[in-house]
Amino acid sequence: LVQLARDAPIPGQCTEEERNVDGTCGADKVSEGGRRELHLYAVQMGRNFIFAPKYVGEIFELPHVKVPQNLPVWLEVISLEPRVFDVFNFFDRGESAAIVEKALKETAETHRIKRSSTGASGYNVNSQRTSENGFDTHGKQAQAVKRRCMSVLGFDTYEESL
């Protein structure tokens, strides 16, 4: 497995011609003993992978997640407990503008932009809460962002019922 992992092409790393004499890349992570670090995680079939950060500031590159501008997507750990990540390049301004535009045009009472409510039953306005929200659940960009979210979370397919 170790040899297989070392031989696997990783986006953003050097090509075979760019490798150092000892077989490493300048970007390889090296442990104190001078060896490349390799972390393998096993996940039981039917279960979803959960990122296991070791320290605040750790970066998880997500080369399998595709975005419109082909920018690299990654997670940066900002808290270990609870686990909180900052997600970089997840969506672009064009996508967000399209989602907001669709939400602004929404006329259905349940999805249109209106004053935020509180409580689990009915529509209850709280004078302390001044925000507004609306929903775009089926627009082209909203669907693309939801599929991308499932990809980041490690789900093989996107199902609206999830």
N, C-alpha and C positions, 0 to 999 in steps of 0.2 A: 504494500500500500504506500509506503514512504516513497519508493522509487516512482511509482505511478503518479503520486501527487507532485513530486519534483519535476517530472517530465511533462506534466500537463501545461499547455499554454495558458497563461494568465494575462488578460487584457491589461495593457499599461506597463507590463514588464518588458525586459530586453529580449531581443531575438537571440538565436544561437550564436550568431556572429558577434554580438555585443557582450557575451558572457565573459567573466573574468577567467583567468587560468584555472582557478579552483572550482569553476562551474557555477559560481554565484553571480547575481546581478548586483549592481550598486544599490538597487532599491530593496534587496532582500532583507528580511528581518533576521537579525543575528542575535543569538543568546550570548550570555557572558562567556561561555566556553568557546565561542567562536563558531558555533554551528548554527545553521538556519533553523528557526523555530517552525514547527509544523503542528497544528492543532486539528485533530480529527474528532468529530462528534457523531455518535451513533444515535439514530432516532428510530424507535420502534415503529413498525409498519402500522399505518392508520393513525399515527400521532403527528402533530405538527412540530416543526423545529422552533426552539426558543433561543434567541441570542443569549449568550452567557458572558456578559462583560466582566472583565477583571479589574478595570480601573476607570475612573472618570477621565475623559479625553480619548479613550480608545476608539479607533475608527473601524467600522465594518463596511468594506467596499461591497457594492451590490451590482456587479457587471451584468447580471441577468435581467436587471430592471431597465426597460427601454423608455426613454422620454423623447418628445418631439425634436429637441435640438441636439440629440445624441450626447448630452452632457453626462459625465459620470454621476451616479447616484450613490450616496453613502450615508451611513448613520454615525453620529458621534455621541458617545455616552456622556450624558450630563448629570446623571444620578444613578447610583447602584441600587439604592433602596429608597423608594420604589424605583424600578427600572424605567429610566426616562432617556429618550434619544432625541437628538436634533436631526432632522432629515434634510439633506441637502439636494437641491436640484430635482425635487419630487415632481413639481409641475412648473410651468412657465407663466409669464404674465398674460400671454395670449389665451391660454386655457382658463386662467382665473377670470379674465375679462369676459370670455364667452359664457362661463357659468353664471357670473353676476348678471350679465345682460339677460340671459334666459330667466333667471329668478326675478328680475325687475319686470319682465313681461308676463309673468305668471298671474293668472286670474283666479285659480282655484283657491278657495278659502283655506284649505289645509296646507297649501304650498306657497302662497303669495307672501311677499315681504310685509311683515306687520310687527307690532310691538311684541317683544318676548313675553312669554307667560311663565307662570310658576305652577307647581303642583302636577300630579299625575293624572288628574281627572278634569276634563273641561279646560276652558280658557280663562285663566285667572290672572289679571294684571296686578303686579306689585309695584307700588309707587317708587320703591327703591331701585327697581330695575328699569333702566332706560334704553336698553339695547333693542335692536330689531333683528329678526332673522327670517329667512325664506329658504326654500328648498328647490333644487334642480336634481331630481332623482333619475330622470330618463333621457336627458340630453346627450348628444354625442360626446362632448367633452367630459361630462359627469360620468358617463359609462367608462370612458377611457381611464379616468382617474381612479374609479373604483376597481377596475381590473388591475391597475398598477399597484394599488394598495394591497390587493390580494397577493400579488407577486412578491412584494416586500415581506409580507407576513408568511410566505412560504406555501400558500395554497396553490395547488396545481391548476385549478380552474376557478372561474368566477361564476357564482350562482346568485342571482338577485335575492333569493330567499334567505341567504346567509345574512 
